[in-house]
Amino acid sequence: MGLFPQLKKEAIMSKMIATAFPIIKGKESDWRTFHREVQTGKYKEYQELRKKQNIRERVYLQKTPIADFVIVVDEGDNPEQAFKDFGSESLKNWFFENIKNIHGVDLSQGMPGPLPELQLDSGGDNISTANLYPYVTLIPKEKEHEWQEFMNEVNGRWKNDYQQTRQKQNVRSKVYLQKLPDKQVAIVVMAGENPGQAYRTLAQGNDDFTRWFAGKVKSMFNYEMGRELWGSDAELVLDSQKQMVTV
């Protein structure tokens, strides 16, 4: 049955939240040390905490032109609670100290601003979340209004087209907006059997919606949808269900 039977491969996508934390320039080696400690000496306590919370947590590292981003994807009954409850006082203090040093975020004072807002969901309750393909993209300040109009249109006149194209690829896509102190970023999480391959074929359709969607992405982010990313693919570096060391 595993530790999280309700999150097994055949299960529907449960409640999810994705958050991005940029690594302060020069703190990359501190992050690698922190990551190794979570994977080794702290892993059992960390895993038991997420198990107790009924949360599966997956952490990814994405290298981008402005910074390396740590993307945290929490899935379960109450993923927001994962940002508030770090278990024992010693584990909490250790996490908070490292997160403040590496990311400049003082979680003892709460998140710097609201948690990421879910802006777009392609739906598809039969889609497995066994595999995820997350990525973060900076929204240029001069494009923030255009971004919101883009989300409004996808949720409005293009909603059915958006849902049908993603479900045809057998993926579910969720898009979050996170407001950081000095920037806004979009976090996209694609789930399915092969979400990475699905991402790379997003722009292959020749229908009106796909052409419109790809054109908006090009206008706002200056890259070709499905062919390029703002930085590299995000690498899975931590999974609360499976201990693994990849960095």
Secondary structure by P-SEA (a helix, b strand, c coil): cccccccccccccccbbbbbbbccccaaaaaaaaaaaaaccaaaaaaaaaaaacbbbbbbbbbcccbbbbbbbbbcccccccccccccaaaaaaaaaaaaaaccccccccccccccccccccccccccccbbbbbcccccccaaaaaaaaaaaaaccaaaaaaaaaaaacbbbbbbbbbcccbbbbbbbbbcccaaaaaaaccccccaaaaaaaaaaaaacccccccccccccccccccccbbbbcc
